[in-house]
């Protein structure tokens, strides 16, 4: 049987994800990163390595975003250390998550099949 994650682990992951997105919105040295967002997070047992999955609406500029992320990693780690008030900041691995591309493909299939596509309103 799969062991259920503890509440504190789930909250810590959520806090890392929110802080990483806050960094993208407020402090990047490259303004292109404002158009990216982190979508989900995976971490090992002791949180020494964290995989941040990111996506953007402009998939044509993925390579540019990757180089921008590489140059901003030290700043992100510093921001995380200050915000989380920890000494041992996890090592971040970035992975592309093509959820917006997948959504567009599904919507195109639905249009071809003549199913109406409804979008949720905010």
N, C-alpha and C positions, 0 to 999 in steps of 0.2 A: 504494500500500500504506500502511496506517495505521501511523504511527510509535508504537512501544511507549514507554510512560512510563518514565522513569528511576526507579530504586529510591529515590533521595533525595526525588524529588517525591511519590511514593506515600507514603512514610513521613511527610513533612511534612504532607500532607493528612490522614493518619490521626491524627497528633498534634494537629492543629487540631480535628478532630472529637472526639477524646477529651477534650481540654481544655475544649471548649465544653460537652460533657455533664457534665464535672466541675463546671464553674461552675454549671450548672443544679441540680445536686444539693447543692451546698455553700454557695453565696454569693449567691443572688438576693435582692433586696430585697422581692420579691413572692413569697409562699409558693406561689401557684398554679403557678409555673413548675416546681416540683418534679414536676408531673404531665406535663411535656412532655419530649421528647427530640429531639435532632438525629439524623436518619436517614442523611443523606448530604451530601456537599460537592462543589461544583464551583468551580474557580478559573480565572482567566485565566492567561496565560503567565507573567507576572511576579508573580503573587500580590498585586496591589494591590487586587483586588476578588474577594471570596469569597462565593459563594452557599451559605447554610446552609439545608438543607431540614429542617423540623421537623414533628412529628406528636404527637398526644395521643390517649389513649383516650377522652376526653370531648370529642367533636367538637361538642357543643352550646355549648361555651364558647370556640370559636375566636376570636371577636372580643375577648373579655376577654384571651386569651393574647397577641393581637397588640399590644394597648395595653401590656401588661406587658413584652413584648419591647422595645418602643420606649423605655420608660423605663429599661431595664437595659442598653441597648447601650453607653453610655459605660463602665459598670462591666465589661462583658464585654471590651471592647477593652483596658482597663487590665489586667485579669487576664491576657489573652493576651500583652500586652507583657512583663509580669513573668515569666510562665511560659516563654515562648519565648525570652526574652532578646533581643528585637529592638527596634529603634527604630521601624521602619516597619511598623506593624500594618495588616493588610489592612482595607479597608472591607467591612463585612458587609451583605449583602442577605439578608433572610429570605424564604423561600418555603414555603408550606404543601405538605406531601407527604401525601396521603390514603391511605397504604398500609394502615392499619388498617381504614378504611372499605371499601377495595377488597377486603380479605381477608374482611370480613363479608359483602359482596355475593356473593363467590365461594362462601363456605360456605352461604349461603342457596340459591343455585342448586343446589349439590350436594345439599342436603337435599330440595329439591323434586324433583330427578331420582333420589332414593333411593340416592345414593352415600354410604357412610359417611365421615364426616369424622374423621380422626385427627389429634390434636395431638401434637407432639413433647414428650417429657418432659425436664425439666431434669436 
